[in-house]
């Protein structure tokens, strides 16, 4: 799995554990995602998409999102080309992105309160770790973990492995996943955890609302809601 930041050793409270999503949640990168998506679309002759339309239609697995736009699933060849183009452009565009407003303060407050948190992303693990390190927040997390294996799938099985790796210090029923996609709620439900969804990333408020979990407009509201859910 490569090197994972943080450790599950040492005294950890058995209170609320947060599993943070990265892209579109802690990292305010939606403009980079749209630019990279449109570069991928151009490669197969699709017109550019607006942020509003992206948020209305986005879903995982990602080929299903492309089906909503194409009217058919992309061929394996199209998917491969679009995936490569997307990741190349995203890597360039991401350099101009910063953390979401208040993210660093919230992570620090949570840690100082003696509570635990970890980070699980569908961004490739080997790319994720140096990026998180570059923002200077790695020490806030028990574990930082990105996707291994092919891109485009769901977070559910990754979440299962993530919580298993965290061990007995973290119980699923006292864990809350904070993310910006319906798939974050699906992954949380898969392991028996709760979820709070944030409107600043990949989905519209309406599409997030269909997940049946609390939807909030700021990360601070997300943290407050997480505490309420498992109080």
C-alpha positions as CSV (number, residue, x, y, z in Angstrom):
1,X,0.0,0.0,0.0
2,X,3.0,2.3,0.2
3,X,3.9,4.5,3.2
4,X,1.0,5.7,5.3
5,X,1.2,8.9,7.3
6,X,0.5,8.8,11.0
7,X,0.2,5.9,13.4
8,X,-2.6,4.1,15.1
9,X,-0.4,3.7,18.2
10,X,-0.6,5.8,21.4
11,X,-3.5,7.1,23.5
12,X,-6.6,7.9,21.4
13,X,-10.0,8.8,22.8
14,X,-12.9,6.6,22.0
15,X,-15.0,9.6,21.1
16,X,-16.1,10.7,17.6
17,X,-13.7,9.8,14.9
18,X,-13.8,11.8,11.6
19,X,-12.8,10.3,8.3
20,X,-12.2,13.3,6.0
21,X,-12.5,13.3,2.2
22,X,-9.8,15.2,0.4
23,X,-10.8,16.5,-3.1
24,X,-13.7,18.9,-2.9
25,X,-13.8,18.7,0.9
26,X,-10.5,19.6,2.6
27,X,-9.0,20.7,-0.7
28,X,-10.9,23.4,-2.5
29,X,-10.1,22.0,-6.0
30,X,-13.4,22.1,-7.8
31,X,-12.2,24.6,-10.4
32,X,-9.2,22.3,-11.2
33,X,-11.6,19.4,-11.5
34,X,-13.9,21.2,-14.0
35,X,-10.9,22.4,-16.1
36,X,-9.5,18.8,-16.2
37,X,-12.9,17.3,-17.0
38,X,-13.4,19.7,-19.9
39,X,-9.9,18.9,-21.2
40,X,-10.9,15.2,-21.1
41,X,-14.2,15.9,-22.8
42,X,-12.5,17.9,-25.6
43,X,-10.4,14.8,-26.3
44,X,-13.5,12.9,-27.5
45,X,-15.4,15.8,-28.9
46,X,-17.7,16.7,-26.0
47,X,-18.7,20.3,-25.4
48,X,-17.4,21.9,-22.1
49,X,-19.5,21.5,-19.0
50,X,-20.3,24.2,-16.4
51,X,-19.8,23.8,-12.7
52,X,-23.6,23.8,-12.2
53,X,-24.2,21.0,-14.7
54,X,-21.2,19.0,-13.4
55,X,-22.7,19.2,-9.8
56,X,-26.1,18.1,-11.1
57,X,-24.8,15.1,-13.0
58,X,-21.7,13.9,-11.2
59,X,-21.8,10.3,-9.9
60,X,-19.6,7.3,-9.4
61,X,-18.5,5.1,-10.9
62,X,-17.2,7.9,-13.1
63,X,-17.9,6.1,-16.5
64,X,-21.6,6.3,-15.4
65,X,-21.2,10.1,-15.1
66,X,-19.8,10.2,-18.7
67,X,-22.8,8.1,-19.8
68,X,-25.2,10.8,-18.5
69,X,-23.4,13.3,-20.8
70,X,-22.7,11.0,-23.8
71,X,-26.0,9.2,-23.8
72,X,-24.0,6.0,-23.7
73,X,-21.1,4.5,-21.7
74,X,-17.7,5.4,-23.0
75,X,-15.8,2.7,-24.7
76,X,-12.9,1.2,-22.8
77,X,-10.6,3.1,-25.2
78,X,-12.4,6.4,-24.7
79,X,-12.4,5.9,-20.9
80,X,-8.7,5.2,-20.8
81,X,-7.9,8.3,-22.9
82,X,-10.2,10.6,-20.9
83,X,-8.8,9.2,-17.6
84,X,-5.2,9.9,-18.6
85,X,-6.0,13.4,-19.9
86,X,-8.1,14.3,-16.8
87,X,-5.3,13.3,-14.4
88,X,-2.6,15.1,-16.4
89,X,-4.6,18.3,-16.5
90,X,-5.7,18.0,-12.9
91,X,-2.1,17.7,-11.7
92,X,-1.3,21.0,-13.4
93,X,-4.4,22.8,-12.3
94,X,-4.2,21.6,-8.7
95,X,-1.1,23.6,-8.0
96,X,-3.2,26.7,-7.9
97,X,-5.7,25.3,-5.3
98,X,-5.7,25.8,-1.5
99,X,-7.3,24.2,1.5
100,X,-11.0,25.0,2.0
101,X,-11.7,28.0,4.2
102,X,-11.3,27.1,7.8
103,X,-10.0,23.6,7.2
104,X,-6.6,23.9,8.8
105,X,-8.1,25.5,11.9
106,X,-10.8,22.8,12.3
107,X,-8.3,20.0,12.0
108,X,-6.1,21.6,14.6
109,X,-9.0,22.2,17.0
110,X,-10.2,18.6,16.6
111,X,-6.7,17.3,17.4
112,X,-6.2,19.6,20.4
113,X,-9.6,18.4,21.8
114,X,-8.1,15.0,22.0
115,X,-10.2,13.6,19.2
116,X,-9.0,11.4,16.3
117,X,-9.3,11.9,12.6
118,X,-8.1,10.3,9.4
119,X,-8.1,11.0,5.7
120,X,-9.3,8.7,2.9
121,X,-9.3,9.8,-0.7
122,X,-10.0,8.3,-4.1
123,X,-7.0,10.4,-5.3
124,X,-4.1,8.0,-6.1
125,X,-2.2,7.2,-2.8
126,X,1.3,7.9,-4.2
127,X,0.1,11.3,-5.4
128,X,-2.0,12.1,-2.3
129,X,0.7,11.7,0.4
130,X,3.1,14.3,-0.9
131,X,0.3,16.8,-1.6
132,X,-1.1,16.5,2.0
133,X,2.4,16.8,3.3
134,X,2.9,19.9,1.3
135,X,0.0,21.6,3.0
136,X,1.6,20.9,6.4
137,X,-1.4,19.0,7.9
138,X,-0.2,15.4,7.8
139,X,0.4,15.3,11.6
140,X,-3.3,16.0,12.3
141,X,-4.3,12.5,11.0
142,X,-3.9,9.0,12.4
143,X,-3.8,7.8,8.8
144,X,-3.7,9.3,5.3
145,X,-4.8,6.9,2.6
146,X,-5.4,7.3,-1.1
147,X,-6.8,5.0,-3.7
148,X,-4.8,2.0,-4.8
149,X,-5.8,0.2,-8.0
150,X,-7.8,1.6,-11.0
151,X,-9.6,5.0,-10.8
152,X,-13.3,5.6,-11.3
153,X,-14.8,3.3,-8.7
154,X,-16.5,3.6,-5.3
155,X,-15.0,4.4,-2.0
156,X,-16.9,1.6,-0.1
157,X,-14.2,-1.1,-0.1
158,X,-11.5,1.4,0.5
159,X,-13.4,2.6,3.6
160,X,-13.6,-0.9,4.9
161,X,-9.9,-1.4,4.6
162,X,-9.2,2.1,6.1
163,X,-11.2,1.4,9.2
164,X,-9.7,-2.1,9.6
165,X,-6.2,-0.6,9.4
166,X,-7.1,2.0,12.1
167,X,-7.9,-0.9,14.4
168,X,-9.6,-1.1,17.7
169,X,-9.0,2.6,18.5
170,X,-11.8,3.5,16.1
171,X,-15.3,2.1,16.2
172,X,-17.5,2.4,13.1
173,X,-20.6,3.4,15.1
174,X,-18.7,6.4,16.4
175,X,-17.2,7.3,13.1
176,X,-18.5,10.1,10.8
177,X,-17.4,10.5,7.2
178,X,-17.2,14.1,5.9
179,X,-17.2,14.4,2.2
180,X,-18.7,16.2,-0.8
181,X,-20.1,13.2,-2.8
182,X,-23.0,10.8,-2.4
183,X,-20.4,8.1,-2.6
184,X,-19.0,9.2,0.7
185,X,-22.4,8.5,2.3
186,X,-22.5,5.1,0.5
187,X,-19.0,4.2,1.8
188,X,-20.0,5.3,5.4
189,X,-23.1,3.2,5.3
190,X,-21.1,0.2,4.0
191,X,-19.0,0.1,7.2
192,X,-21.8,1.1,9.6
193,X,-20.6,4.7,10.1
194,X,-22.5,8.0,9.7
195,X,-21.9,10.7,7.1
196,X,-22.2,14.5,6.6
197,X,-22.0,15.9,3.1
198,X,-20.6,19.3,2.2
199,X,-21.9,21.4,-0.7
200,X,-18.6,23.0,-1.7
201,X,-17.4,20.2,-4.0
202,X,-18.6,17.8,-6.7
203,X,-22.4,17.7,-6.1
204,X,-25.3,20.1,-6.0
205,X,-27.3,20.4,-2.7
206,X,-30.2,18.7,-4.4
207,X,-28.2,15.6,-5.4
208,X,-26.6,15.4,-2.0
209,X,-30.0,15.6,-0.4
210,X,-30.9,12.3,-2.0
211,X,-28.3,10.5,0.1
212,X,-30.5,10.8,3.2
213,X,-27.8,12.2,5.4
214,X,-27.2,15.8,6.7
215,X,-26.1,18.3,4.1
216,X,-24.1,21.4,5.1
217,X,-22.5,24.5,3.5
218,X,-19.4,24.8,5.6
219,X,-16.8,22.4,7.1
220,X,-17.5,23.9,10.6
221,X,-21.2,23.0,10.2
222,X,-20.0,19.5,9.1
223,X,-18.0,19.0,12.3
224,X,-20.8,20.3,14.5
225,X,-23.2,18.0,12.8
226,X,-20.8,15.0,13.2
227,X,-20.7,15.6,16.9
228,X,-24.5,15.8,17.1
229,X,-24.9,12.6,15.1
230,X,-22.9,10.4,17.5
231,X,-23.4,12.3,20.8
